[in-house]
């Protein structure tokens, strides 16, 4: 039996996604090699509300520009809805709102940061902007902040700017995070 173009389309789309992920991983490795540092201790800096936050690169999947999100009825105000990211339905969370702040104002710098596929969560965070890669070894640890474990680690960089390290593996275990319905 001969294959049709429609039969080959899902395979081609999966191959394209796989190539994109490989390209992104190679790009991160090249950036680390160019700066002479290993990827260990490297974090992605993002702005969440008025906070500078750090995300462990092993917990991050993709960074994509803001796109249309389909709202979900009877969901919490921080759960923005579902977005189609590379053919996968992904729940989008306004992390600033989840953390008790004002809703993130959408701008040209706004990005959606997906969770790493290995975490088993089709979820993404809306951030005000991406601030680039940071090295933890160049930061000074501070006293842990009050609040949940997933956002208690605090650091100061060389310019004395405060950073909060977010642990997405602990965030997805939080009962409130898992209960998006009203």
Secondary structure, 3 states (H helix, E strand, C coil): CCCCHHHHHHHHHHHHHHHHHHHHHHHHHHHHHHCCCCCCCEEEEEEECCEEEEEEHHHEEEEEECCCCECCCCECCCEEEEEEECCEEEEEEEHHHHCCCCCCCCCCCCEEEEECHHHCCCEEEEECEEEEEEEHHHCEECCCCCCCHHHCEEEECCCCCEEEEECHHHHCCCHHHHCCEC
